[in-house]
Amino acid sequence: MSKKLICHAAELVTCAGKAPKHGKEMSEIGIIHDGAVLIDGDKIIAVGTTEELKQKYDGADCEIIDATGKTVMPGFVDCHTHFVFGGYRADEFSWRLRGDSYMSIMERGGGINASVSKTRAASLEELVEAGRDRMDRMLEFGVTTVEGKSGYGLDKETELKQLRAMKELNASHPVDVVSTFMGPHSVLPEYKGKEREFIEMMLREVMPIVKEENLAEFADIFTEKNVFSIEDSRYYLNEAKKMGFHLKIHADEIVQLGGAELAAEVGATSAEHLLQSSEAGIAAMAKSGVICTTLPATAFSLKEEYANARRMIEEGAAVAIASDLNPGSCFTNSIPLLIALSCIYMGLSIEEVITALTINGAAAVNRADKIGSIEPGKQADIIFLRYPSIHFLPYHTAINLVDTVMKNGEIVLKR
């Protein structure tokens, strides 16, 4: 029996229609009361009220899935993580709690570089095992697609090892993995003052193999003071585009460097972090269609001001929200925490947050034509919440409400 009929959802959240959703459209999430979804194999084939679908498909050979009293919605898309890495940096978190800045920790050998040696030392099998455990936790939170970045190798062998681990996980785990090459994630001491030389090494020695083995769709760079300049970032991103990579950029996280403007200039799919982005940068991203990916748990962990997502939406931009799971600045993948921070501290409505975590997250990884909404033709990546309304998501603060996860039309997690 390949057909399944989900019926009697108290609220069926479709997020259907135009993708990504910009500005005021982010509040339009398409709620159907007493909703139903018909699935054939791994695809959604019909959406409506329970009465409509039962009348139309009465007598069809379907497995009935009763969602009475529950909210049914698209699976979450965590569109910015660094989830494949070796080792941990718990000591750094305590240093930050006592007042040390992120940049001061980086300057004394901590930060990203501290994870490099541990990731280099880890075997492929160890990275896969650790990555699988983290993906299991993602699935529990209702994440059905995740983006993962390399960048903890900063050399040929380890960058490829991280991406190969992600490729293996994509093939063996229910959660889909979209991989991003981020060799220019930091600058090793031996390359200080020779950043362009480092970028050239990545472009000429590593990225052709990434392409040949189909290890990553996106290329990303950490554009930041004392890391990679606007000029070097522009060069890298344009060269990566010539090689066939889609573009992402870590922009304006710590200082207002002009990363948002650069993202618009080079046609990046998404710009990420954006804590310090200028008004002009926000307007440029909105005009050019760059997805503005905000990472509220990172700002929370670093005790920094949040990205101005409210202004981005007012400017007509498409905003996504992601966890930034990583071993240093944000060792969490808690979707409930993201929802709480986004609603309480960033001033977004729960409707806007749902859009940011579903269809706009899908757009940030070039998957909005396949996932991120519940509508005919889309992949049946669907989650059930244990309460009858979306308003329980911020109200039951930072608590996981996911009851059931369906991936490609099959239930892969049920509490």
QUIRARA-V6292 format. One record per residue. N is the residue number from 1. RES is the residue in three letters. PSI is psi in degrees with one decimal (* if undefined). OMEGA is omega in whole degrees, -180 to 180 (* if undefined). D_FIRST is the distance of its C-alpha to the first C-alpha in Angstrom with 1 decimal. Layout:
BEGIN
n:N res:RES psi:PSI omega:OMEGA d_first:D_FIRST
n:N res:RES psi:PSI omega:OMEGA d_first:D_FIRST
END
This chain:
BEGIN
n:1 res:MET psi:108.4 omega:-176 d_first:0.0
n:2 res:SER psi:-19.8 omega:-178 d_first:3.8
n:3 res:LYS psi:141.4 omega:176 d_first:5.8
n:4 res:LYS psi:139.3 omega:176 d_first:8.0
n:5 res:LEU psi:109.6 omega:172 d_first:11.3
n:6 res:ILE psi:126.1 omega:-176 d_first:14.2
n:7 res:CYS psi:162.7 omega:176 d_first:16.9
n:8 res:HIS psi:31.5 omega:173 d_first:20.5
n:9 res:ALA psi:129.0 omega:179 d_first:21.7
n:10 res:ALA psi:-46.5 omega:171 d_first:25.4
n:11 res:GLU psi:123.5 omega:172 d_first:26.0
n:12 res:LEU psi:114.4 omega:-178 d_first:23.5
n:13 res:VAL psi:114.7 omega:-173 d_first:25.5
n:14 res:THR psi:-34.1 omega:-173 d_first:24.6
n:15 res:CYS psi:26.9 omega:-175 d_first:27.6
n:16 res:ALA psi:164.3 omega:176 d_first:26.9
n:17 res:GLY psi:-152.8 omega:-176 d_first:29.5
n:18 res:LYS psi:139.2 omega:179 d_first:32.3
n:19 res:ALA psi:135.8 omega:-6 d_first:32.0
n:20 res:PRO psi:169.4 omega:178 d_first:33.8
n:21 res:LYS psi:128.1 omega:-177 d_first:35.3
n:22 res:HIS psi:147.3 omega:170 d_first:39.1
n:23 res:GLY psi:-127.6 omega:-176 d_first:41.6
n:24 res:LYS psi:-23.2 omega:179 d_first:41.0
n:25 res:GLU psi:-21.0 omega:-178 d_first:37.5
n:26 res:MET psi:-18.2 omega:178 d_first:36.4
n:27 res:SER psi:-8.2 omega:-176 d_first:36.6
n:28 res:GLU psi:91.8 omega:-174 d_first:34.1
n:29 res:ILE psi:1.5 omega:170 d_first:30.7
n:30 res:GLY psi:63.1 omega:180 d_first:29.1
n:31 res:ILE psi:130.2 omega:174 d_first:28.3
n:32 res:ILE psi:121.5 omega:178 d_first:26.2
n:33 res:HIS psi:144.7 omega:-171 d_first:26.8
n:34 res:ASP psi:51.8 omega:-172 d_first:24.0
n:35 res:GLY psi:162.0 omega:-179 d_first:21.7
n:36 res:ALA psi:151.3 omega:179 d_first:18.1
n:37 res:VAL psi:129.5 omega:175 d_first:15.8
n:38 res:LEU psi:129.1 omega:-177 d_first:12.8
n:39 res:ILE psi:136.0 omega:174 d_first:10.9
n:40 res:ASP psi:112.3 omega:-176 d_first:9.1
n:41 res:GLY psi:-120.1 omega:-180 d_first:8.9
n:42 res:ASP psi:6.7 omega:-174 d_first:12.3
n:43 res:LYS psi:147.7 omega:172 d_first:14.0
n:44 res:ILE psi:130.7 omega:-180 d_first:15.0
n:45 res:ILE psi:-16.4 omega:177 d_first:15.1
n:46 res:ALA psi:147.0 omega:-180 d_first:16.9
n:47 res:VAL psi:137.7 omega:178 d_first:19.2
n:48 res:GLY psi:-159.8 omega:174 d_first:21.4
n:49 res:THR psi:162.2 omega:177 d_first:22.3
n:50 res:THR psi:-41.7 omega:180 d_first:20.0
n:51 res:GLU psi:-45.3 omega:-179 d_first:21.8
n:52 res:GLU psi:-47.6 omega:-176 d_first:21.5
n:53 res:LEU psi:-33.6 omega:179 d_first:17.8
n:54 res:LYS psi:-35.7 omega:177 d_first:17.2
n:55 res:GLN psi:-42.8 omega:-175 d_first:19.7
n:56 res:LYS psi:-36.1 omega:-174 d_first:18.3
n:57 res:TYR psi:21.5 omega:179 d_first:14.6
n:58 res:ASP psi:129.8 omega:-180 d_first:15.3
n:59 res:GLY psi:-10.7 omega:177 d_first:13.3
n:60 res:ALA psi:150.2 omega:-178 d_first:10.4
n:61 res:ASP psi:85.7 omega:-174 d_first:7.0
n:62 res:CYS psi:144.9 omega:166 d_first:6.7
n:63 res:GLU psi:126.5 omega:-178 d_first:7.1
n:64 res:ILE psi:127.7 omega:176 d_first:10.8
n:65 res:ILE psi:111.7 omega:-175 d_first:13.0
n:66 res:ASP psi:119.3 omega:-180 d_first:16.6
n:67 res:ALA psi:26.6 omega:-180 d_first:19.2
n:68 res:THR psi:130.2 omega:177 d_first:22.2
n:69 res:GLY psi:7.4 omega:-176 d_first:25.4
n:70 res:LYS psi:157.8 omega:171 d_first:24.1
n:71 res:THR psi:133.1 omega:179 d_first:24.7
n:72 res:VAL psi:130.7 omega:-175 d_first:21.9
n:73 res:MET psi:170.1 omega:178 d_first:23.1
n:74 res:PRO psi:150.8 omega:173 d_first:22.8
n:75 res:GLY psi:149.3 omega:179 d_first:23.1
n:76 res:PHE psi:146.7 omega:176 d_first:26.7
n:77 res:VAL psi:111.6 omega:178 d_first:28.3
n:78 res:ASP psi:98.2 omega:-165 d_first:31.3
n:79 res:CYS psi:13.1 omega:175 d_first:33.2
n:80 res:HIS psi:104.7 omega:173 d_first:36.3
n:81 res:THR psi:166.1 omega:172 d_first:36.5
n:82 res:HIS psi:59.0 omega:-164 d_first:38.4
n:83 res:PHE psi:-9.6 omega:177 d_first:36.1
n:84 res:VAL psi:108.5 omega:-178 d_first:37.0
n:85 res:PHE psi:164.3 omega:176 d_first:40.5
n:86 res:GLY psi:144.0 omega:176 d_first:42.7
n:87 res:GLY psi:177.9 omega:-178 d_first:44.8
n:88 res:TYR psi:167.6 omega:-179 d_first:45.5
n:89 res:ARG psi:50.3 omega:-178 d_first:48.3
n:90 res:ALA psi:-32.2 omega:-180 d_first:48.6
n:91 res:ASP psi:-37.7 omega:180 d_first:52.4
n:92 res:GLU psi:-35.9 omega:180 d_first:52.3
n:93 res:PHE psi:-41.4 omega:178 d_first:50.5
n:94 res:SER psi:-35.4 omega:176 d_first:53.4
n:95 res:TRP psi:-42.2 omega:179 d_first:55.9
n:96 res:ARG psi:-36.1 omega:179 d_first:54.4
n:97 res:LEU psi:-28.6 omega:179 d_first:54.6
n:98 res:ARG psi:-0.2 omega:172 d_first:58.3
n:99 res:GLY psi:-3.6 omega:179 d_first:58.8
n:100 res:ASP psi:137.5 omega:-179 d_first:58.4
n:101 res:SER psi:158.1 omega:178 d_first:57.0
n:102 res:TYR psi:-44.7 omega:-178 d_first:54.0
n:103 res:MET psi:-35.9 omega:179 d_first:56.4
n:104 res:SER psi:-34.8 omega:176 d_first:59.0
n:105 res:ILE psi:-41.7 omega:177 d_first:56.6
n:106 res:MET psi:-41.4 omega:-175 d_first:55.5
n:107 res:GLU psi:-21.6 omega:178 d_first:59.2
n:108 res:ARG psi:23.5 omega:172 d_first:60.0
n:109 res:GLY psi:3.2 omega:176 d_first:57.2
n:110 res:GLY psi:-154.7 omega:178 d_first:54.3
n:111 res:GLY psi:-147.7 omega:-175 d_first:51.4
n:112 res:ILE psi:-42.4 omega:-177 d_first:49.2
n:113 res:ASN psi:-27.3 omega:179 d_first:51.7
n:114 res:ALA psi:-27.1 omega:178 d_first:51.4
n:115 res:SER psi:-17.3 omega:-176 d_first:47.7
n:116 res:VAL psi:-49.0 omega:-177 d_first:48.5
n:117 res:SER psi:-37.7 omega:-179 d_first:50.2
n:118 res:LYS psi:-35.4 omega:178 d_first:47.5
n:119 res:THR psi:-38.0 omega:175 d_first:44.7
n:120 res:ARG psi:-37.2 omega:-177 d_first:46.9
n:121 res:ALA psi:-21.9 omega:-177 d_first:47.3
n:122 res:ALA psi:143.3 omega:176 d_first:43.6
n:123 res:SER psi:164.9 omega:175 d_first:41.8
n:124 res:LEU psi:-43.8 omega:-179 d_first:38.6
n:125 res:GLU psi:-39.4 omega:179 d_first:36.8
n:126 res:GLU psi:-39.8 omega:178 d_first:38.3
n:127 res:LEU psi:-39.8 omega:178 d_first:37.3
n:128 res:VAL psi:-44.3 omega:-180 d_first:33.7
n:129 res:GLU psi:-45.0 omega:179 d_first:33.7
n:130 res:ALA psi:-40.8 omega:179 d_first:35.4
n:131 res:GLY psi:-39.5 omega:180 d_first:33.2
n:132 res:ARG psi:-41.2 omega:179 d_first:30.0
n:133 res:ASP psi:-41.8 omega:179 d_first:31.4
n:134 res:ARG psi:-38.0 omega:179 d_first:32.2
n:135 res:MET psi:-33.5 omega:174 d_first:28.8
n:136 res:ASP psi:-41.4 omega:179 d_first:27.3
n:137 res:ARG psi:-37.6 omega:177 d_first:29.7
n:138 res:MET psi:-46.2 omega:-179 d_first:28.7
n:139 res:LEU psi:-38.6 omega:178 d_first:25.0
n:140 res:GLU psi:-30.4 omega:179 d_first:26.3
n:141 res:PHE psi:3.2 omega:178 d_first:28.0
n:142 res:GLY psi:13.0 omega:177 d_first:25.0
n:143 res:VAL psi:124.8 omega:180 d_first:26.0
n:144 res:THR psi:-13.4 omega:173 d_first:23.2
n:145 res:THR psi:136.7 omega:-180 d_first:25.7
n:146 res:VAL psi:142.7 omega:170 d_first:29.3
n:147 res:GLU psi:138.0 omega:177 d_first:32.3
n:148 res:GLY psi:137.0 omega:-178 d_first:34.5
n:149 res:LYS psi:145.7 omega:166 d_first:38.1
n:150 res:SER psi:-164.1 omega:177 d_first:40.3
n:151 res:GLY psi:3.2 omega:175 d_first:44.0
n:152 res:TYR psi:23.7 omega:174 d_first:44.9
n:153 res:GLY psi:-48.5 omega:-179 d_first:46.3
n:154 res:LEU psi:21.1 omega:172 d_first:48.7
n:155 res:ASP psi:169.9 omega:-175 d_first:49.1
n:156 res:LYS psi:-52.1 omega:-172 d_first:47.4
n:157 res:GLU psi:-46.5 omega:-173 d_first:45.9
n:158 res:THR psi:-36.9 omega:176 d_first:44.5
n:159 res:GLU psi:-45.0 omega:178 d_first:43.1
n:160 res:LEU psi:-37.7 omega:179 d_first:41.2
n:161 res:LYS psi:-43.7 omega:177 d_first:40.1
n:162 res:GLN psi:-46.0 omega:-178 d_first:38.7
n:163 res:LEU psi:-35.8 omega:177 d_first:36.7
n:164 res:ARG psi:-35.6 omega:175 d_first:35.5
n:165 res:ALA psi:-43.7 omega:179 d_first:34.3
n:166 res:MET psi:-38.7 omega:179 d_first:32.3
n:167 res:LYS psi:-41.7 omega:178 d_first:30.8
n:168 res:GLU psi:-41.3 omega:179 d_first:29.7
n:169 res:LEU psi:-38.3 omega:178 d_first:28.3
n:170 res:ASN psi:-34.7 omega:-178 d_first:26.3
n:171 res:ALA psi:-19.5 omega:-170 d_first:24.7
n:172 res:SER psi:-6.0 omega:-177 d_first:24.0
n:173 res:HIS psi:146.9 omega:179 d_first:23.4
n:174 res:PRO psi:-34.7 omega:179 d_first:20.6
n:175 res:VAL psi:129.8 omega:177 d_first:23.4
n:176 res:ASP psi:141.7 omega:179 d_first:24.4
n:177 res:VAL psi:126.6 omega:171 d_first:28.1
n:178 res:VAL psi:120.4 omega:-172 d_first:30.4
n:179 res:SER psi:143.1 omega:179 d_first:33.6
n:180 res:THR psi:130.5 omega:174 d_first:37.2
n:181 res:PHE psi:123.7 omega:-180 d_first:40.3
n:182 res:MET psi:51.2 omega:176 d_first:43.1
n:183 res:GLY psi:-42.0 omega:177 d_first:45.9
n:184 res:PRO psi:64.9 omega:-179 d_first:48.5
n:185 res:HIS psi:-25.3 omega:180 d_first:47.6
n:186 res:SER psi:173.9 omega:179 d_first:51.1
n:187 res:VAL psi:117.9 omega:176 d_first:54.4
n:188 res:LEU psi:152.9 omega:-178 d_first:55.6
n:189 res:PRO psi:-37.0 omega:-178 d_first:59.3
n:190 res:GLU psi:-13.6 omega:179 d_first:60.2
n:191 res:TYR psi:4.8 omega:178 d_first:58.9
n:192 res:LYS psi:127.2 omega:-176 d_first:60.6
n:193 res:GLY psi:-4.8 omega:179 d_first:62.5
n:194 res:LYS psi:41.2 omega:-175 d_first:60.6
n:195 res:GLU psi:-37.8 omega:-180 d_first:57.3
n:196 res:ARG psi:-36.7 omega:177 d_first:57.2
n:197 res:GLU psi:-41.5 omega:178 d_first:57.7
n:198 res:PHE psi:-44.9 omega:179 d_first:54.7
n:199 res:ILE psi:-43.2 omega:179 d_first:52.6
n:200 res:GLU psi:-39.7 omega:178 d_first:53.8
n:201 res:MET psi:-44.2 omega:179 d_first:52.8
n:202 res:MET psi:-43.6 omega:-178 d_first:49.2
n:203 res:LEU psi:-39.7 omega:-171 d_first:49.1
n:204 res:ARG psi:-30.3 omega:-174 d_first:50.6
n:205 res:GLU psi:-28.8 omega:-173 d_first:49.6
n:206 res:VAL psi:-48.7 omega:-172 d_first:46.2
n:207 res:MET psi:-30.4 omega:173 d_first:44.3
n:208 res:PRO psi:-34.6 omega:177 d_first:44.4
n:209 res:ILE psi:-38.5 omega:176 d_first:42.5
n:210 res:VAL psi:-43.6 omega:179 d_first:40.0
n:211 res:LYS psi:-46.2 omega:-177 d_first:39.4
n:212 res:GLU psi:-40.0 omega:-179 d_first:39.5
n:213 res:GLU psi:2.9 omega:-180 d_first:36.8
n:214 res:ASN psi:52.2 omega:-175 d_first:34.7
n:215 res:LEU psi:-17.1 omega:-178 d_first:35.2
n:216 res:ALA psi:145.2 omega:176 d_first:35.7
n:217 res:GLU psi:-29.7 omega:-173 d_first:35.2
n:218 res:PHE psi:155.5 omega:169 d_first:37.9
n:219 res:ALA psi:139.1 omega:-174 d_first:41.5
n:220 res:ASP psi:159.2 omega:178 d_first:43.1
n:221 res:ILE psi:147.3 omega:179 d_first:46.7
n:222 res:PHE psi:95.7 omega:-180 d_first:48.4
n:223 res:THR psi:105.9 omega:-172 d_first:51.0
n:224 res:GLU psi:152.5 omega:175 d_first:53.5
n:225 res:LYS psi:133.8 omega:-179 d_first:57.2
n:226 res:ASN psi:10.7 omega:174 d_first:58.2
n:227 res:VAL psi:-94.4 omega:177 d_first:54.9
n:228 res:PHE psi:129.6 omega:-177 d_first:54.2
n:229 res:SER psi:168.2 omega:174 d_first:56.3
n:230 res:ILE psi:-43.6 omega:-177 d_first:55.3
n:231 res:GLU psi:-47.1 omega:179 d_first:57.0
n:232 res:ASP psi:-36.2 omega:179 d_first:55.2
n:233 res:SER psi:-42.8 omega:177 d_first:51.9
n:234 res:ARG psi:-45.7 omega:-180 d_first:52.4
n:235 res:TYR psi:-49.1 omega:-179 d_first:53.2
n:236 res:TYR psi:-48.5 omega:-176 d_first:50.2
n:237 res:LEU psi:-41.0 omega:178 d_first:47.7
n:238 res:ASN psi:-37.9 omega:177 d_first:49.1
n:239 res:GLU psi:-39.8 omega:178 d_first:49.2
n:240 res:ALA psi:-38.4 omega:178 d_first:45.6
n:241 res:LYS psi:-41.4 omega:178 d_first:44.6
n:242 res:LYS psi:-29.9 omega:180 d_first:46.4
n:243 res:MET psi:-5.8 omega:177 d_first:44.3
n:244 res:GLY psi:9.6 omega:176 d_first:41.1
n:245 res:PHE psi:143.5 omega:164 d_first:40.1
n:246 res:HIS psi:158.2 omega:-169 d_first:39.0
n:247 res:LEU psi:140.5 omega:169 d_first:41.4
n:248 res:LYS psi:161.3 omega:179 d_first:41.5
n:249 res:ILE psi:129.6 omega:168 d_first:44.6
n:250 res:HIS psi:111.9 omega:-168 d_first:45.7
n:251 res:ALA psi:135.9 omega:168 d_first:48.2
n:252 res:ASP psi:41.0 omega:180 d_first:50.9
n:253 res:GLU psi:-46.4 omega:-172 d_first:49.8
n:254 res:ILE psi:-40.2 omega:174 d_first:53.3
n:255 res:VAL psi:159.0 omega:180 d_first:55.8
n:256 res:GLN psi:92.4 omega:-173 d_first:55.7
n:257 res:LEU psi:-17.1 omega:-176 d_first:55.9
n:258 res:GLY psi:18.7 omega:180 d_first:54.4
n:259 res:GLY psi:-36.1 omega:179 d_first:51.0
n:260 res:ALA psi:-43.5 omega:178 d_first:49.3
n:261 res:GLU psi:-39.6 omega:179 d_first:51.6
n:262 res:LEU psi:-40.3 omega:178 d_first:50.9
n:263 res:ALA psi:-42.9 omega:178 d_first:47.1
n:264 res:ALA psi:-40.8 omega:-178 d_first:47.7
n:265 res:GLU psi:-44.1 omega:-174 d_first:50.2
n:266 res:VAL psi:-2.0 omega:179 d_first:48.0
n:267 res:GLY psi:39.9 omega:179 d_first:44.8
n:268 res:ALA psi:146.3 omega:173 d_first:42.8
n:269 res:THR psi:-42.9 omega:-179 d_first:39.2
n:270 res:SER psi:151.8 omega:170 d_first:40.1
n:271 res:ALA psi:142.2 omega:-164 d_first:43.1
n:272 res:GLU psi:144.5 omega:-172 d_first:42.7
n:273 res:HIS psi:-85.2 omega:170 d_first:44.7
n:274 res:LEU psi:24.0 omega:-179 d_first:47.2
n:275 res:LEU psi:-33.8 omega:-174 d_first:49.2
n:276 res:GLN psi:14.4 omega:-175 d_first:52.5
n:277 res:SER psi:141.7 omega:-179 d_first:51.5
n:278 res:SER psi:164.8 omega:175 d_first:54.2
n:279 res:GLU psi:-41.9 omega:-180 d_first:54.0
n:280 res:ALA psi:-37.9 omega:179 d_first:54.5
n:281 res:GLY psi:-41.4 omega:178 d_first:51.7
n:282 res:ILE psi:-44.6 omega:179 d_first:49.3
n:283 res:ALA psi:-39.2 omega:-180 d_first:50.3
n:284 res:ALA psi:-41.3 omega:179 d_first:50.0
n:285 res:MET psi:-41.2 omega:179 d_first:46.4
n:286 res:ALA psi:-43.3 omega:-177 d_first:45.5
n:287 res:LYS psi:-37.9 omega:-175 d_first:47.1
n:288 res:SER psi:-7.4 omega:177 d_first:45.6
n:289 res:GLY psi:16.1 omega:176 d_first:42.0
n:290 res:VAL psi:131.9 omega:174 d_first:41.9
n:291 res:ILE psi:127.6 omega:179 d_first:39.3
n:292 res:CYS psi:100.6 omega:-177 d_first:41.4
n:293 res:THR psi:113.4 omega:-179 d_first:39.7
n:294 res:THR psi:147.8 omega:-173 d_first:41.3
n:295 res:LEU psi:73.8 omega:-171 d_first:41.1
n:296 res:PRO psi:-29.6 omega:-179 d_first:42.4
n:297 res:ALA psi:-26.9 omega:177 d_first:41.9
n:298 res:THR psi:-46.4 omega:176 d_first:44.3
n:299 res:ALA psi:-42.3 omega:178 d_first:46.9
n:300 res:PHE psi:-47.8 omega:-178 d_first:46.5
n:301 res:SER psi:-33.1 omega:-180 d_first:46.9
n:302 res:LEU psi:-3.1 omega:-177 d_first:49.9
n:303 res:LYS psi:44.3 omega:178 d_first:51.4
n:304 res:GLU psi:163.7 omega:174 d_first:51.7
n:305 res:GLU psi:147.1 omega:-180 d_first:51.4
n:306 res:TYR psi:155.3 omega:173 d_first:47.9
n:307 res:ALA psi:147.0 omega:-175 d_first:47.1
n:308 res:ASN psi:68.9 omega:-178 d_first:48.0
n:309 res:ALA psi:-32.4 omega:179 d_first:44.5
n:310 res:ARG psi:-43.9 omega:178 d_first:45.9
n:311 res:ARG psi:-39.0 omega:179 d_first:48.4
n:312 res:MET psi:-44.4 omega:180 d_first:45.8
n:313 res:ILE psi:-42.2 omega:178 d_first:43.7
n:314 res:GLU psi:-31.0 omega:180 d_first:46.9
n:315 res:GLU psi:-8.7 omega:179 d_first:47.7
n:316 res:GLY psi:16.9 omega:179 d_first:44.4
n:317 res:ALA psi:161.9 omega:171 d_first:42.8
n:318 res:ALA psi:120.0 omega:-177 d_first:39.1
n:319 res:VAL psi:134.2 omega:171 d_first:38.9
n:320 res:ALA psi:160.3 omega:177 d_first:36.4
n:321 res:ILE psi:136.1 omega:180 d_first:36.6
n:322 res:ALA psi:168.8 omega:-172 d_first:35.8
n:323 res:SER psi:-34.0 omega:-170 d_first:36.7
n:324 res:ASP psi:33.1 omega:176 d_first:39.0
n:325 res:LEU psi:122.3 omega:179 d_first:38.1
n:326 res:ASN psi:167.1 omega:-174 d_first:40.9
n:327 res:PRO psi:-4.9 omega:-174 d_first:43.2
n:328 res:GLY psi:-78.5 omega:-172 d_first:46.3
n:329 res:SER psi:-16.0 omega:-175 d_first:46.4
n:330 res:CYS psi:80.3 omega:-179 d_first:43.1
n:331 res:PHE psi:66.0 omega:175 d_first:41.3
n:332 res:THR psi:146.0 omega:172 d_first:38.6
n:333 res:ASN psi:29.5 omega:-175 d_first:35.0
n:334 res:SER psi:107.2 omega:175 d_first:34.8
n:335 res:ILE psi:-40.9 omega:177 d_first:33.0
n:336 res:PRO psi:-36.0 omega:176 d_first:34.4
n:337 res:LEU psi:-43.2 omega:178 d_first:37.9
n:338 res:LEU psi:-42.8 omega:-179 d_first:37.4
n:339 res:ILE psi:-44.8 omega:-180 d_first:36.4
n:340 res:ALA psi:-48.1 omega:-179 d_first:39.5
n:341 res:LEU psi:-41.1 omega:-177 d_first:41.9
n:342 res:SER psi:-40.3 omega:-179 d_first:40.7
n:343 res:CYS psi:-43.6 omega:-172 d_first:41.0
n:344 res:ILE psi:-41.0 omega:-173 d_first:44.1
n:345 res:TYR psi:-25.7 omega:179 d_first:46.2
n:346 res:MET psi:-7.9 omega:174 d_first:45.1
n:347 res:GLY psi:25.9 omega:178 d_first:45.0
n:348 res:LEU psi:150.6 omega:174 d_first:41.6
n:349 res:SER psi:160.4 omega:179 d_first:39.5
n:350 res:ILE psi:-31.4 omega:177 d_first:36.1
n:351 res:GLU psi:-44.1 omega:179 d_first:34.7
n:352 res:GLU psi:-38.2 omega:-180 d_first:36.5
n:353 res:VAL psi:-42.4 omega:178 d_first:35.4
n:354 res:ILE psi:-45.4 omega:177 d_first:31.7
n:355 res:THR psi:-44.1 omega:-177 d_first:32.2
n:356 res:ALA psi:-29.2 omega:-178 d_first:34.1
n:357 res:LEU psi:-3.2 omega:-178 d_first:31.5
n:358 res:THR psi:-90.5 omega:-172 d_first:28.5
n:359 res:ILE psi:-36.1 omega:178 d_first:29.1
n:360 res:ASN psi:-33.4 omega:172 d_first:32.7
n:361 res:GLY psi:-39.7 omega:177 d_first:31.8
n:362 res:ALA psi:-40.3 omega:179 d_first:29.2
n:363 res:ALA psi:-33.0 omega:-179 d_first:32.1
n:364 res:ALA psi:-15.6 omega:175 d_first:34.4
n:365 res:VAL psi:21.7 omega:177 d_first:32.2
n:366 res:ASN psi:40.9 omega:180 d_first:31.6
n:367 res:ARG psi:13.6 omega:-174 d_first:27.9
n:368 res:ALA psi:-16.7 omega:177 d_first:28.1
n:369 res:ASP psi:-8.5 omega:-175 d_first:26.4
n:370 res:LYS psi:-34.0 omega:-174 d_first:23.2
n:371 res:ILE psi:178.2 omega:173 d_first:23.2
n:372 res:GLY psi:-7.5 omega:178 d_first:25.3
n:373 res:SER psi:164.3 omega:178 d_first:24.0
n:374 res:ILE psi:96.5 omega:179 d_first:21.1
n:375 res:GLU psi:156.8 omega:-176 d_first:21.1
n:376 res:PRO psi:136.3 omega:180 d_first:19.2
n:377 res:GLY psi:-18.9 omega:-179 d_first:19.1
n:378 res:LYS psi:158.7 omega:174 d_first:19.6
n:379 res:GLN psi:138.7 omega:-178 d_first:17.8
n:380 res:ALA psi:73.0 omega:174 d_first:15.7
n:381 res:ASP psi:102.4 omega:-166 d_first:18.4
n:382 res:ILE psi:141.0 omega:176 d_first:18.8
n:383 res:ILE psi:152.7 omega:178 d_first:20.8
n:384 res:PHE psi:131.9 omega:174 d_first:21.4
n:385 res:LEU psi:148.1 omega:-173 d_first:25.0
n:386 res:ARG psi:-7.5 omega:-179 d_first:26.2
n:387 res:TYR psi:161.5 omega:-170 d_first:28.6
n:388 res:PRO psi:5.0 omega:-176 d_first:28.3
n:389 res:SER psi:148.6 omega:175 d_first:30.3
n:390 res:ILE psi:-23.2 omega:-176 d_first:31.0
n:391 res:HIS psi:-11.8 omega:173 d_first:34.6
n:392 res:PHE psi:-19.4 omega:-177 d_first:33.8
n:393 res:LEU psi:-50.3 omega:175 d_first:33.4
n:394 res:PRO psi:-28.6 omega:-175 d_first:37.2
n:395 res:TYR psi:-46.2 omega:176 d_first:38.2
n:396 res:HIS psi:75.7 omega:-159 d_first:36.7
n:397 res:THR psi:122.9 omega:174 d_first:38.7
n:398 res:ALA psi:24.2 omega:177 d_first:37.4
n:399 res:ILE psi:137.3 omega:180 d_first:34.8
n:400 res:ASN psi:117.1 omega:-178 d_first:31.2
n:401 res:LEU psi:0.8 omega:-175 d_first:29.0
n:402 res:VAL psi:125.4 omega:-177 d_first:25.6
n:403 res:ASP psi:-40.5 omega:-175 d_first:23.3
n:404 res:THR psi:142.4 omega:175 d_first:19.9
n:405 res:VAL psi:127.3 omega:176 d_first:19.2
n:406 res:MET psi:128.1 omega:179 d_first:16.0
n:407 res:LYS psi:125.6 omega:-178 d_first:16.6
n:408 res:ASN psi:38.5 omega:175 d_first:14.7
n:409 res:GLY psi:0.5 omega:-180 d_first:11.8
n:410 res:GLU psi:138.4 omega:176 d_first:11.7
n:411 res:ILE psi:118.9 omega:-177 d_first:14.0
n:412 res:VAL psi:-11.2 omega:176 d_first:16.9
n:413 res:LEU psi:131.2 omega:177 d_first:19.5
n:414 res:LYS psi:126.6 omega:-179 d_first:19.7
n:415 res:ARG psi:* omega:* d_first:23.2
END
